[in-house]
Amino acid sequence: MDTAVSGRKMDRLRYGLNRLGWQGKLGLLLLAACMAIALAYAWPQARSLKQLKLDVTAMHRAIPQHQGQWIDRSPQASLNTFYQFLPPEGEATGLLSQILLMAEQHGLIPEKVDYSLIRHPAAAYSRYQLSLPVQGSYVEIRRFIAAVLTSLPSAALNEVSLRREDVLSDHVEARLKFTLYLHKDGQ
């Protein structure tokens, strides 16, 4: 008896699917795909959001424990905190080689690299100024600059000089001047 009932249900299902036509079948397929994507993407996101809400609640509960503690908000304390985020002077050669490696990865090989270390006697930081003449496409040069500034937060791009021989040429000569800000060793 059960097989006869389930057989009739399957016949009705097949009949209903055949009546839908290809547009209806495509619609059902898209609906199933959307549900699968929603389950695969939205479910973990919802769990992550729930965990973040729990973390925020825990932080709100912890705030009264930290109230009344003295926090130095003076300009000198802020400046000292800033200096602590700068890489130490001893890492300068590693950072320079990292920049040169990034240039090579972007297809840019500097002909000559000029660099100089400038120490400020009154400040707790020093500057490594770096001049890179490179040749390549404009896109490669832009990507290289973005890679340096993204991977080295203590780097600044001070100057960019671009020169192209011909308007139709893709080849660009560029002179890039970077500054690496470093925390003085021993301070």
Secondary structure as the mmCIF struct_conf table of DSSP 4:
data_model
#
loop_
_struct_conf.conf_type_id
_struct_conf.id
_struct_conf.beg_label_comp_id
_struct_conf.beg_label_asym_id
_struct_conf.beg_label_seq_id
_struct_conf.end_label_comp_id
_struct_conf.end_label_asym_id
_struct_conf.end_label_seq_id
HELX_RH_AL_P HELX_RH_AL_P1 ASP A 2 ILE A 37
HELX_RH_PI_P HELX_RH_PI_P1 ALA A 38 ALA A 42
HELX_RH_AL_P HELX_RH_AL_P2 TRP A 43 HIS A 66
TURN_TY1_P TURN_TY1_P1 GLN A 67 GLY A 68
HELX_RH_AL_P HELX_RH_AL_P3 PRO A 75 PHE A 85
BEND BEND1 LEU A 86 LEU A 86
HELX_LH_PP_P HELX_LH_PP_P1 PRO A 87 PRO A 87
STRN STRN1 PRO A 88 PRO A 88
HELX_RH_3T_P HELX_RH_3T_P1 GLU A 89 GLU A 91
HELX_RH_AL_P HELX_RH_AL_P4 ALA A 92 GLN A 105
TURN_TY1_P TURN_TY1_P2 HIS A 106 GLY A 107
BEND BEND2 GLU A 111 GLU A 111
STRN STRN2 ASP A 114 ARG A 119
TURN_TY1_P TURN_TY1_P3 PRO A 121 ALA A 122
BEND BEND3 ALA A 123 ALA A 124
STRN STRN3 TYR A 125 SER A 137
HELX_RH_AL_P HELX_RH_AL_P5 TYR A 138 SER A 151
TURN_TY1_P TURN_TY1_P4 PRO A 153 SER A 154
STRN STRN4 ALA A 155 ARG A 163
BEND BEND4 GLU A 165 ASP A 166
TURN_TY1_P TURN_TY1_P5 VAL A 167 LEU A 168
STRN STRN5 HIS A 171 HIS A 183
HELX_LH_PP_P HELX_LH_PP_P2 LYS A 184 LYS A 184
TURN_TY1_P TURN_TY1_P6 ASP A 185 GLY A 186
#
